[in-house]
Amino acid sequence: MTTEKQIIECVPNFSEGRNMDIIKQITDAIQSVAGVRLLNVDPGEATNRTVVTFVGEPQAVVEAAFRGAKKAGEVIDMRQHHGAHPRMGATDVLPLIPVSGITLEECAVLARHLAERMANEAGIPCYCYEAAAFKPERKNLAVCRAGEYEALAEKLSIPEKRPDFMPPSLNEAARTGCTAVGARDFLIAVNYNLNTTSTRRANAIAFDVREKGRPMREGNPITGTIIRDEKGNPVMQPGTLKATKAIGWYIDEYGIAQVSMNMTDLSVTPLHVAFDEVCRCAQARGIRVTGTEIVGLVPKRTLIDAGKYFLQKQHRSVGIPEEDIIKIAIKSMGLDDLRPFNPREKVIEYLMEDAEKASCSSLLQLSVNDFANETSRESPAPGGGTIAAYMGALGAALGTMVANLSAHKAGWDERWEEFSDWAAMGQDMMRQLLRLVDEDTEAFNKIMAAFGLPKKTDEEKAVRTQAIQEATLHAAEVPLRTMKAAMQTFIICRAMAKEGNPASVSDAGVGALAARAAVLGAGLNVKINAAQLHDRIIADRLIAEADSLVKKANEAEHEIMETVNAKIQ
């Protein structure tokens, strides 16, 4: 029902780690794009390399990546570059990483377009690697980077070794070098805390679980002779977790050993699956996992998936607020074992949300008291359409509450999953209607902005009239979406009135009343805005659709209230 906001991460590596002025010029170019959040700048003196991390919506991130790479090509001269890390260009690697609402395949398409643009507009030769690779062998970054910068001239002259995208002129290639542009999955670095100080035992657990596993040996599995293949390479016994790399180490700061793991494909091995498997293997060796330490940032879906997994293991409803699901994930995996874990500081989407909140106002940030006060003031917004959307959200919330109470009702244990599904559906309904709370007020503000346009000349008057009509149409369409969203609330209220906890049947009834108020109230806003439209065909269509929804809402509310009253009596 809901559409997840698209967010991607970009982690370019620039071949400069010593001159902070140059690094700042590059990061300034990245930050010049609206909607991009710079999360981290990590320069390395020995490697002479800086890793930059930024996030945002896809088009903004791609634009920022282009500007950063273009600036790097202008201020870094690869002919003078020396450092400990392999490199082949001023912008060495430039991966796009899906965070939410977008697939790896979609990121690969964006990466290819970005590489082509970098070649055509910035004069930077580009290979496409990982998921964006055109050739199977070029999925491997090492293949693209073979010979590093020093081999670039030769590679540019050999057709089969040339980059995937070549600039119209190679005049700047000696200075800029070459860039590998790609798309890869989000990588999580995570450490599992153990109740032991033994590095050897931590390593043993790491070898149990990591995809590579451990060398097979003759006789004694620890001291026996390593078995080798015909080429002399060790024969490996794979570990139990795909898409993971792991070692054991001892941390002086904490006085414990850890299993340190890089998780390279969360769709193959999610965090919660890795946690449970490390716990199992540790327990088999007489060791306990006391907690988990996430290094860096994490996508929200990782914690949501984990929280739902542990709730389902407890036969508990997953249709609870997002913050509660994440709290379950934190406690289940001991993310706060070594230090407090604040999701607002560790979850990428929350960092993005907080940045947006700092730059704009949202009614949803207000307390219930402040919301009522704001509505009561002499300003026309928030008005009836906003309140209608909020009424719908409250109706969905009540239906969801009854589902959660029913899922946890003593004696109904075998039905927990049925009610959990209903509650999860209700949470989606509620989130959709809450988004419409702000959208309705924003739609009204757009009308007022259109009325404020200049009207001195005939041309200005025409532009102003067109803007007013477009804004008015939008202001009619938003409450119509509210009506449709609120109609869905009747589905859960009806089901909970009939099948939910009988002690809460009145709550399902109030939910239905709130849903009806939402539909009828939003319908009034459709009509008052449609009345101002010059295009009467569109206006009549909107009004007819609103009238139809009002009729259905009255029928649904009447049916549900009959059920509620019958059960109460």
C-alpha positions as CSV (number, residue, x, y, z in Angstrom):
1,M,0.0,0.0,0.0
2,T,2.8,2.4,0.9
3,T,5.6,3.6,-1.3
4,E,9.0,3.6,0.3
5,K,11.1,6.7,-0.3
6,Q,14.1,6.0,-2.6
7,I,17.5,6.5,-1.0
8,I,20.9,5.5,-2.2
9,E,24.3,5.8,-0.7
10,C,27.5,6.8,-2.6
11,V,31.0,6.0,-1.3
12,P,33.6,7.4,-3.7
13,N,37.3,7.1,-3.0
14,F,39.4,10.1,-4.1
15,S,43.1,9.9,-4.6
16,E,44.0,12.6,-2.1
17,G,44.3,12.1,1.6
18,R,46.8,14.8,2.7
19,N,45.7,18.2,1.3
20,M,42.6,19.2,3.2
21,D,42.0,22.2,0.9
22,I,41.7,19.9,-2.1
23,I,39.5,17.5,-0.2
24,K,37.2,20.3,0.9
25,Q,36.8,21.5,-2.7
26,I,35.6,18.1,-3.7
27,T,33.2,17.7,-0.7
28,D,31.9,21.3,-1.3
29,A,31.1,20.2,-4.9
30,I,29.2,17.2,-3.5
31,Q,27.3,19.3,-1.0
32,S,26.3,21.9,-3.6
33,V,23.5,19.6,-4.6
34,A,20.2,20.1,-2.7
35,G,18.9,17.0,-0.9
36,V,22.3,15.3,-0.4
37,R,23.5,14.6,3.1
38,L,27.3,14.3,3.6
39,L,27.7,11.6,6.3
40,N,31.4,11.1,6.5
41,V,34.8,12.2,5.2
42,D,37.7,9.9,6.1
43,P,41.1,11.0,4.8
44,G,44.2,8.7,5.0
45,E,47.7,10.1,5.0
46,A,49.6,6.9,4.3
47,T,47.2,5.7,1.6
48,N,46.8,9.3,0.2
49,R,43.2,8.5,-0.3
50,T,39.9,9.9,1.1
51,V,36.7,7.9,1.5
52,V,33.6,10.1,1.3
53,T,30.1,8.9,2.2
54,F,26.9,10.7,1.2
55,V,23.2,9.8,0.8
56,G,20.0,11.1,-0.7
57,E,17.4,10.4,-3.4
58,P,18.8,8.8,-6.5
59,Q,19.0,11.8,-9.0
60,A,20.5,14.1,-6.3
61,V,23.1,11.6,-5.4
62,V,24.0,10.9,-9.0
63,E,24.4,14.6,-9.7
64,A,26.5,15.0,-6.5
65,A,28.7,12.1,-7.6
66,F,29.2,13.7,-11.0
67,R,30.1,17.1,-9.5
68,G,32.5,15.5,-7.0
69,A,34.3,13.4,-9.6
70,K,34.5,16.3,-12.0
71,K,36.0,18.5,-9.3
72,A,38.5,15.8,-8.3
73,G,39.6,15.5,-11.9
74,E,40.3,19.2,-11.9
75,V,42.2,19.5,-8.6
76,I,44.1,16.1,-8.4
77,D,46.9,15.4,-10.8
78,M,47.4,11.7,-11.0
79,R,50.9,12.2,-12.5
80,Q,52.0,13.4,-9.1
81,H,50.1,10.9,-7.0
82,H,51.8,8.3,-4.7
83,G,50.2,6.4,-1.9
84,A,50.0,2.9,-0.3
85,H,46.5,2.0,-1.7
86,P,46.0,0.7,-5.2
87,R,44.4,3.4,-7.4
88,M,43.9,4.3,-11.1
89,G,42.2,7.7,-11.0
90,A,41.6,11.0,-9.2
91,T,38.2,9.4,-8.4
92,D,39.3,5.8,-8.1
93,V,36.1,4.0,-7.3
94,L,32.5,5.4,-7.3
95,P,29.9,2.8,-6.1
96,L,26.1,3.5,-5.8
97,I,24.5,1.5,-3.1
98,P,20.7,0.9,-2.6
99,V,19.5,1.8,0.9
100,S,15.7,1.9,0.6
101,G,13.0,1.9,-2.1
102,I,15.3,1.0,-4.9
103,T,16.9,-2.2,-6.3
104,L,20.5,-3.0,-7.0
105,E,19.6,-3.4,-10.7
106,E,18.2,0.1,-10.7
107,C,21.4,1.4,-9.1
108,A,23.4,-0.4,-11.8
109,V,21.4,1.5,-14.6
110,L,22.1,4.8,-12.8
111,A,25.8,3.9,-12.5
112,R,26.1,3.2,-16.2
113,H,24.5,6.5,-17.1
114,L,26.8,8.3,-14.6
115,A,29.9,6.6,-16.1
116,E,28.8,7.7,-19.6
117,R,28.2,11.3,-18.5
118,M,31.6,11.4,-16.7
119,A,33.3,10.4,-19.9
120,N,31.4,12.7,-22.2
121,E,31.2,15.8,-20.0
122,A,34.2,15.6,-17.6
123,G,36.7,13.7,-19.9
124,I,37.2,10.9,-17.5
125,P,37.5,7.3,-18.9
126,C,35.2,5.0,-16.9
127,Y,35.0,1.2,-16.3
128,C,31.7,-0.2,-15.0
129,Y,32.2,-2.8,-12.2
130,E,30.2,-5.0,-9.8
131,A,26.5,-5.0,-10.6
132,A,27.0,-2.4,-13.4
133,A,29.6,-4.4,-15.3
134,F,29.0,-4.9,-19.0
135,K,31.5,-7.9,-19.0
136,P,31.5,-10.7,-16.4
137,E,35.1,-10.4,-15.6
138,R,34.8,-6.7,-14.9
139,K,32.5,-7.4,-12.0
140,N,35.8,-7.7,-10.1
141,L,37.3,-4.4,-9.3
142,A,40.8,-5.8,-9.4
143,V,40.3,-6.7,-13.1
144,C,39.3,-3.1,-13.9
145,R,42.2,-1.7,-11.8
146,A,44.9,-4.1,-13.1
147,G,48.2,-2.3,-13.5
148,E,46.7,0.8,-11.7
149,Y,47.3,4.3,-13.0
150,E,50.7,3.4,-14.4
151,A,49.1,1.0,-16.9
152,L,46.4,3.4,-18.1
153,A,48.2,4.5,-21.3
154,E,48.6,1.0,-22.4
155,K,45.1,0.0,-21.6
156,L,43.7,2.9,-23.5
157,S,45.5,1.7,-26.6
158,I,44.3,-1.9,-26.5
159,P,40.6,-2.4,-27.5
160,E,39.8,-5.3,-25.2
161,K,41.3,-3.5,-22.2
162,R,39.8,0.0,-22.8
163,P,37.3,1.4,-20.3
164,D,33.6,1.0,-21.1
165,F,33.2,4.7,-21.7
166,M,35.8,6.7,-23.4
167,P,35.8,10.6,-23.5
168,P,35.7,12.4,-26.9
169,S,39.3,13.5,-26.2
170,L,42.0,11.9,-24.1
171,N,43.7,15.3,-23.4
172,E,42.8,15.2,-19.7
173,A,43.1,11.5,-19.1
174,A,46.7,11.7,-18.0
175,R,45.7,14.0,-15.2
176,T,42.4,12.5,-14.2
177,G,43.2,8.9,-14.6
178,C,40.4,6.4,-14.9
179,T,37.4,5.7,-12.6
180,A,35.5,2.5,-11.8
181,V,31.8,3.3,-11.5
182,G,29.5,0.6,-10.2
183,A,26.7,-0.6,-8.0
184,R,26.9,-2.9,-5.1
185,D,24.9,-4.0,-2.1
186,F,25.2,-2.3,1.2
187,L,28.1,-3.6,3.3
188,I,27.7,-3.9,7.0
189,A,30.7,-4.2,9.3
190,V,29.6,-5.9,12.5
191,N,31.4,-7.3,15.5
192,Y,29.9,-10.0,17.8
193,N,31.0,-9.7,21.4
194,L,32.0,-12.9,23.2
195,N,32.4,-13.8,26.9
196,T,35.9,-14.9,26.3
197,T,39.4,-13.3,25.9
198,S,40.6,-16.1,23.5
199,T,41.4,-14.9,20.0
200,R,41.9,-18.5,18.9
201,R,38.4,-19.5,20.0
202,A,37.0,-16.3,18.4
203,N,38.8,-17.2,15.2
204,A,37.4,-20.7,15.3
205,I,33.8,-19.4,15.5
206,A,34.6,-17.0,12.6
207,F,35.9,-19.9,10.5
208,D,32.7,-21.9,11.3
209,V,30.5,-19.2,9.9
210,R,32.4,-17.2,7.2
211,E,31.7,-18.2,3.6
212,K,35.3,-19.0,2.9
213,G,35.4,-21.4,5.9
214,R,38.7,-23.0,6.9
215,P,41.3,-25.3,5.2
216,M,40.5,-29.0,5.4
217,R,43.1,-31.0,7.3
218,E,44.1,-34.7,7.6
219,G,43.5,-36.2,11.0
220,N,43.4,-33.5,13.6
221,P,41.2,-30.6,12.4
222,I,43.5,-28.0,14.1
223,T,47.1,-29.4,13.7
224,G,46.7,-31.9,10.9
225,T,48.3,-31.4,7.5
226,I,46.4,-29.1,5.2
227,I,44.8,-30.9,2.3
228,R,45.7,-29.3,-1.1
229,D,44.4,-29.7,-4.6
230,E,46.4,-30.5,-7.7
231,K,47.5,-26.9,-8.0
232,G,48.7,-26.7,-4.5
233,N,45.9,-24.6,-3.2
234,P,44.3,-25.5,0.2
235,V,41.0,-27.3,-0.1
236,M,38.5,-25.3,1.9
237,Q,35.6,-26.4,4.1
238,P,33.0,-23.7,3.5
239,G,31.4,-21.9,6.5
240,T,27.6,-21.7,7.1
241,L,27.0,-18.1,6.1
242,K,27.1,-16.9,2.5
243,A,28.3,-13.4,1.6
244,T,30.2,-13.0,4.8
245,K,33.9,-12.5,5.7
246,A,35.0,-12.9,9.3
247,I,38.0,-13.1,11.6
248,G,38.4,-13.3,15.4
249,W,40.3,-10.7,17.4
250,Y,40.9,-9.3,20.9
251,I,39.9,-5.7,21.7
252,D,42.0,-4.1,24.5
253,E,39.4,-1.3,24.9
254,Y,36.7,-3.8,25.9
255,G,38.8,-6.6,27.3
256,I,37.0,-9.2,25.2
257,A,37.3,-11.2,22.0
258,Q,35.0,-10.6,19.1
259,V,34.0,-12.2,15.8
260,S,34.5,-9.3,13.3
261,M,32.4,-9.7,10.2
262,N,31.8,-8.0,6.9
263,M,28.4,-8.7,5.5
264,T,28.4,-8.1,1.7
265,D,24.9,-9.1,0.7
266,L,22.1,-8.6,3.2
267,S,19.6,-10.2,0.8
268,V,21.5,-13.4,1.1
269,T,22.5,-13.3,4.7
270,P,20.5,-10.8,6.8
271,L,22.0,-9.4,10.1
272,H,19.6,-11.4,12.3
273,V,20.4,-14.7,10.6
274,A,24.2,-14.1,11.0
275,F,23.6,-13.2,14.7
276,D,21.7,-16.4,15.4
277,E,24.3,-18.5,13.6
278,V,27.2,-16.9,15.4
279,C,25.3,-17.6,18.7
280,R,24.8,-21.2,17.7
281,C,28.4,-21.8,16.8
282,A,29.7,-20.0,19.9
283,Q,27.4,-22.1,22.1
284,A,28.8,-25.2,20.5
285,R,32.2,-24.2,21.7
286,G,31.0,-23.2,25.2
287,I,31.0,-19.5,24.5
288,R,28.2,-17.0,24.6
289,V,27.6,-14.0,22.4
290,T,26.9,-11.1,24.8
291,G,26.1,-8.5,22.2
292,T,26.6,-6.9,18.8
293,E,28.5,-3.8,17.7
294,I,27.6,-2.2,14.3
295,V,30.5,-0.2,12.9
296,G,29.3,2.8,10.9
297,L,25.7,3.2,9.6
298,V,23.0,0.8,8.8
299,P,19.9,0.8,6.5
300,K,16.6,0.9,8.5
301,R,15.3,-2.2,6.8
302,T,18.1,-4.2,8.4
303,L,16.8,-3.4,11.9
304,I,13.2,-3.7,10.9
305,D,13.7,-7.1,9.4
306,A,15.6,-8.2,12.5
307,G,13.0,-6.8,14.9
308,K,10.2,-8.6,13.0
309,Y,12.2,-11.8,13.0
310,F,12.6,-11.9,16.8
311,L,8.9,-10.8,17.3
312,Q,7.8,-13.7,15.1
313,K,10.0,-16.1,17.1
314,Q,8.1,-15.0,20.2
315,H,4.7,-15.3,18.4
316,R,4.2,-11.6,18.8
317,S,2.5,-9.2,16.4
318,V,4.8,-7.3,14.0
319,G,2.1,-4.7,13.4
320,I,3.5,-2.3,16.0
321,P,5.2,1.1,15.5
322,E,8.5,1.2,13.7
323,E,10.3,2.5,16.8
324,D,9.1,-0.5,18.9
325,I,10.2,-3.0,16.2
326,I,13.7,-1.4,16.2
327,K,13.8,-1.5,20.0
328,I,13.2,-5.2,19.9
329,A,16.1,-5.6,17.4
330,I,18.4,-3.6,19.6
331,K,17.6,-5.7,22.7
332,S,17.5,-9.0,20.9
333,M,21.0,-8.6,19.4
334,G,22.5,-6.7,22.2
335,L,23.3,-3.7,20.1
336,D,23.7,-1.6,23.3
337,D,26.0,-4.1,25.0
338,L,29.2,-1.9,24.8
339,R,27.7,1.5,24.5
340,P,24.2,3.1,24.0
341,F,22.8,2.5,20.5
342,N,20.8,5.5,19.3
343,P,18.9,4.7,16.0
344,R,18.7,8.4,15.2
345,E,22.5,8.4,14.9
346,K,23.1,5.0,13.3
347,V,20.2,4.6,10.8
348,I,20.7,6.2,7.4
349,E,17.0,7.0,6.8
350,Y,16.7,8.7,10.2
351,L,19.7,10.9,9.5
352,M,18.1,11.9,6.3
353,E,14.7,12.6,8.1
354,D,16.4,14.7,10.8
355,A,18.2,16.8,8.2
356,E,14.8,17.4,6.4
357,K,13.1,18.3,9.6
358,A,15.8,20.8,10.4
359,S,15.0,22.6,7.1
360,C,11.2,22.4,7.1
361,S,8.3,22.3,9.5
362,S,5.9,19.3,9.8
363,L,2.6,19.1,11.6
364,L,3.6,15.6,12.6
365,Q,6.3,17.0,14.8
366,L,3.8,18.8,17.0
367,S,2.4,17.5,20.2
368,V,-1.4,16.7,20.3
369,N,-1.9,19.9,22.3
370,D,0.2,22.0,19.9
371,F,-1.5,20.5,16.8
372,A,-4.9,21.5,18.2
373,N,-3.7,25.0,19.0
374,E,-2.2,25.4,15.6
375,T,-5.5,24.3,14.0
376,S,-7.4,26.8,16.1
377,R,-5.5,29.9,15.0
378,E,-6.7,32.4,12.5
379,S,-4.6,31.0,9.7
380,P,-6.6,28.9,7.2
381,A,-4.1,26.0,7.4
382,P,-4.1,23.4,8.8
383,G,-7.7,23.1,7.9
384,G,-10.4,20.5,7.3
385,G,-8.5,18.4,4.8
386,T,-5.6,18.0,7.1
387,I,-7.9,17.1,10.0
388,A,-9.7,14.6,7.8
389,A,-6.4,12.8,7.1
390,Y,-5.5,12.8,10.8
391,M,-9.0,11.4,11.6
392,G,-8.4,8.6,9.1
393,A,-5.0,7.9,10.7
394,L,-6.6,7.6,14.1
395,G,-9.2,5.3,12.7
396,A,-6.5,3.0,11.3
397,A,-4.6,3.3,14.6
398,L,-7.7,2.1,16.5
399,G,-8.2,-0.9,14.2
400,T,-4.5,-1.7,14.6
401,M,-4.7,-1.5,18.3
402,V,-7.6,-4.1,18.4
403,A,-5.6,-6.4,16.2
404,N,-2.5,-6.2,18.5
405,L,-4.7,-6.8,21.6
406,S,-6.2,-9.8,19.9
407,A,-2.8,-11.2,18.9
408,H,-1.7,-11.1,22.5
409,K,-5.0,-12.3,24.1
410,A,-4.6,-15.2,26.4
411,G,-6.1,-18.3,24.9
412,W,-5.9,-17.0,21.3
413,D,-2.2,-18.0,20.9
414,E,-2.9,-20.0,17.8
415,R,-4.3,-16.9,16.1
416,W,-1.3,-14.6,16.8
417,E,-0.2,-14.6,13.2
418,E,-3.6,-13.9,11.8
419,F,-3.9,-10.7,13.9
420,S,-0.3,-9.8,13.4
421,D,-1.0,-9.6,9.6
422,W,-4.0,-7.4,10.3
423,A,-1.9,-5.1,12.5
424,A,0.9,-4.8,9.9
425,M,-1.7,-3.8,7.3
426,G,-3.2,-1.3,9.8
427,Q,0.3,0.3,10.3
428,D,0.7,0.7,6.6
429,M,-2.7,2.4,6.4
430,M,-1.8,4.7,9.3
431,R,1.5,5.8,7.8
432,Q,-0.1,6.6,4.4
433,L,-2.7,8.8,6.1
434,L,-0.2,10.5,8.3
435,R,1.8,11.5,5.2
436,L,-1.4,13.1,3.8
437,V,-1.7,15.3,6.9
438,D,1.3,17.3,5.8
439,E,0.5,17.0,2.1
440,D,-2.9,18.6,2.5
441,T,-1.5,21.6,4.2
442,E,1.3,21.8,1.6
443,A,-1.3,21.7,-1.2
444,F,-3.1,24.7,0.3
445,N,0.2,26.6,0.7
446,K,0.8,26.1,-3.0
447,I,-2.5,27.8,-3.9
448,M,-1.5,30.7,-1.7
449,A,1.9,30.9,-3.4
450,A,0.2,30.9,-6.8
451,F,-2.1,33.8,-5.8
452,G,1.0,35.7,-4.8
453,L,2.6,35.7,-8.3
454,P,2.9,39.0,-10.1
455,K,0.0,40.2,-12.3
456,K,1.1,43.5,-13.9
457,T,1.2,42.3,-17.5
458,D,-1.0,40.1,-19.6
459,E,1.7,37.5,-19.7
460,E,2.2,37.5,-15.9
461,K,-1.6,37.3,-15.5
462,A,-1.7,34.2,-17.7
463,V,1.1,32.5,-15.9
464,R,-0.5,33.3,-12.6
465,T,-3.9,32.0,-13.7
466,Q,-2.3,28.8,-14.9
467,A,-0.4,28.3,-11.7
468,I,-3.6,28.9,-9.6
469,Q,-5.5,26.3,-11.6
470,E,-2.7,23.7,-11.4
471,A,-2.4,24.3,-7.6
472,T,-6.2,24.1,-7.2
473,L,-6.4,20.8,-9.1
474,H,-3.6,19.4,-6.9
475,A,-5.5,20.7,-3.8
476,A,-8.6,18.7,-4.9
477,E,-6.6,15.6,-5.7
478,V,-4.9,15.3,-2.3
479,P,-8.1,15.0,-0.3
480,L,-9.4,12.5,-2.9
481,R,-6.4,10.4,-2.1
482,T,-7.2,10.9,1.6
483,M,-10.7,9.6,0.9
484,K,-9.4,6.5,-0.8
485,A,-6.8,5.8,1.9
486,A,-9.4,6.3,4.7
487,M,-11.8,3.8,2.9
488,Q,-9.2,1.1,3.4
489,T,-9.5,1.7,7.2
490,F,-13.0,0.2,7.1
491,I,-11.4,-3.1,6.1
492,I,-9.5,-3.5,9.3
493,C,-12.2,-2.0,11.5
494,R,-14.8,-4.4,10.0
495,A,-12.5,-7.4,10.6
496,M,-11.7,-6.4,14.1
497,A,-15.4,-5.8,15.0
498,K,-16.3,-9.3,13.8
499,E,-13.2,-11.3,14.7
500,G,-11.2,-9.2,17.2
501,N,-11.1,-9.2,21.0
502,P,-14.7,-8.7,22.1
503,A,-13.6,-6.5,24.9
504,S,-12.3,-4.0,22.4
505,V,-15.2,-4.0,19.9
506,S,-16.1,-0.5,20.9
507,D,-12.6,0.6,19.8
508,A,-13.2,-0.9,16.4
509,G,-16.5,1.0,16.2
510,V,-14.8,4.3,17.1
511,G,-12.2,3.5,14.4
512,A,-15.0,3.1,11.8
513,L,-16.6,6.5,12.9
514,A,-13.3,8.2,12.5
515,A,-12.8,6.6,9.1
516,R,-16.3,7.9,8.0
517,A,-15.5,11.4,9.3
518,A,-12.2,11.3,7.3
519,V,-13.9,10.3,4.1
520,L,-16.8,12.8,4.4
521,G,-14.5,15.6,5.6
522,A,-12.0,15.1,2.8
523,G,-14.9,14.9,0.4
524,L,-15.9,18.4,1.3
525,N,-12.4,19.6,0.5
526,V,-12.5,17.9,-2.9
527,K,-15.7,19.7,-3.7
528,I,-14.7,23.2,-2.5
529,N,-11.5,23.0,-4.6
530,A,-13.1,21.4,-7.6
531,A,-15.7,24.3,-7.6
532,Q,-12.8,26.7,-8.5
533,L,-11.6,24.7,-11.5
534,H,-12.2,26.2,-15.0
535,D,-12.1,22.7,-16.5
536,R,-15.6,21.5,-15.6
537,I,-15.1,18.0,-17.1
538,I,-12.2,17.3,-14.6
539,A,-14.2,19.1,-11.8
540,D,-17.3,17.0,-12.4
541,R,-15.2,13.8,-12.5
542,L,-13.6,14.6,-9.1
543,I,-16.9,15.5,-7.5
544,A,-18.6,12.3,-8.8
545,E,-15.8,10.2,-7.5
546,A,-16.0,11.9,-4.1
547,D,-19.8,11.4,-3.9
548,S,-19.3,7.7,-4.7
549,L,-16.8,7.3,-1.9
550,V,-19.0,9.1,0.6
551,K,-21.9,6.7,-0.2
552,K,-19.6,3.7,0.3
553,A,-18.3,5.2,3.6
554,N,-21.8,5.7,5.0
555,E,-22.7,2.1,4.1
556,A,-19.5,0.7,5.6
557,E,-19.8,2.6,8.8
558,H,-23.5,1.6,9.2
559,E,-22.6,-2.1,8.7
560,I,-19.7,-2.0,11.2
561,M,-21.7,-0.1,13.8
562,E,-24.5,-2.7,13.6
563,T,-21.9,-5.4,14.4
564,V,-20.5,-3.4,17.2
565,N,-23.8,-2.6,18.8
566,A,-24.9,-6.2,18.5
567,K,-21.8,-7.4,20.3
568,I,-22.1,-4.8,23.0
569,Q,-25.7,-5.6,23.7
